[in-house]
């Protein structure tokens, strides 16, 4: 994905093979995945990495992102990590450095840039040559937050991503 948020290619036309799933949901969950989707369900990441996938998608509790991504990258396997990439800047930088050393792709998810409303705004700005003068955002927790999560930690990253997308730079001032 390019920095401007547009897909570098039409990935919907490419077929991907899912080689397996890792779940901590126990035997019943593993059996469900096998029956419903015909996928093997591994008990840990090592079992999946032994299958030599081209990439892993990490959608686990935030506190596991760093260790999980690190393990994949150490095997030279591309890692798409759901936000946040890591809980600290030091850990995030460590993952970036490891990905460079291992020549593996490391990416984090900001799916809001593909939302139809965002696409419509971006296309309007591109077509008219207009630039936003200010961006206002208000976040409320629609659903109960899990332990350790806050509205800012769960959602603010999307707002910052939108500012970067529409303005081409990160905000210089923010008010909470």
Helices and strands as residue ranges (DSSP letters): G 11-13, E 21-22, H 26-37, E 41-42, H 45-49, E 55-58, G 62-64, H 65-74, E 78-81, H 89-102, E 106-108, G 111-114, H 116-128, H 151-151, I 152-156, H 157-167
